[in-house]
């Protein structure tokens, strides 16, 4: 099906993550008058000029593209807040700062379609890029510390897009460690030393194929 | 259930509102704390759960039926719109709901296809009637194909589809879905300590809204009761 990703390994495509993010509510200021919208996903409006109201992100972007509204930048996307977050991210090498779960998708959509509504947009853009880089660097260094017998990993404050980027690798890594480190495997190696070598399990090889 | 003309826009809106109210009441009667949500939202969560889970989850028959009705109503009501903007926004909303529904159904079908033998013998609650039919037919077609092309040419002891040979004591060629895989999840209510494996060595304290990567086997029960969300 067009747009659907492979279900094995529970992979969401980036477009699907954005799809989920597009349902987040955001405030807009319409410049037209429009009756209330009774949609499947909820009721919005009525829309009056210069009266702010909340709509899902996909609706806000659609209206913005047609020039029917301006989008109010969320509070967390101000230069002050983002600078604070960036400094805090740089200072704590193991922790992630709390950010909206879909901050990557929301900021990407707003920067692409509503850059004229964002104050100091170039600063905001570069701050968000820096934040993304610092956080992902932390994720990568965190991955290096995964050792055998890791049963659970705690990733507080990680965002949706970051989770999705790291998901395939992390799942395979944990599964591989699980398979190679389990006590049954160790025991079998001892007892079957005299028998012929074990046939490689084809099923597991599927997991390791690079995509 | 197509209805033509003679129906006002406000009547349609009332009916849609009523449908949504009914679904909200159904959801709310189950547990007092659950906030009212639209069927689309519920479908989105079901889709996400199904995508993230390595095994087939229970079919959300009621939800799918209600959503289909609402989509049908919305499609019928399109004739009333003369404004370009309104109708294109309605189309977008419709497309989003349709994507969720279609993706959910196809996702389940691909999971069933991956483990045909296993799901053919599971309880009816897991599969919808149509999925059950699909499973039986696929199984029949696959077995027939394998028999004709390969199995009938093998010596008699090796002709079974589920056993390597007649000397096997169980169905060793049937693989149930891998439940050992790891999933990303977030508890939405307080769960507290969770035992991670049978040995009881490792306990993880699950805090609300923290993100964890855990083995699916450890959290299956929590996922089923909705106390933990799969990301």
Interface residues (C-beta under 8 A of the other chain):
Chain A: X1 X3 X4 X7 X8 X9 X10 X12 X19 X20 X22 X23 X34 X35 X37 X38 X39 X40 X41 X42 X43 X58 X59 X62 X63 X66 X68 X151 X152 X153 X154 X155 X156 X157 X158 X160 X163 X167 X170 X171 X174 X175 X178 X203
Chain B: X13 X16 X17 X38 X39 X40 X41 X44 X48 X51 X52 X53 X54 X67 X70 X71 X74 X85 X86 X88 X89 X90 X92 X93 X94 X96 X97 X99 X102 X103 X106 X107 X110 X111 X114 X175 X178 X180 X181 X182 X183 X184 X196 X197 X202 X204 X210 X211 X212 X213 X214 X215 X230 X231
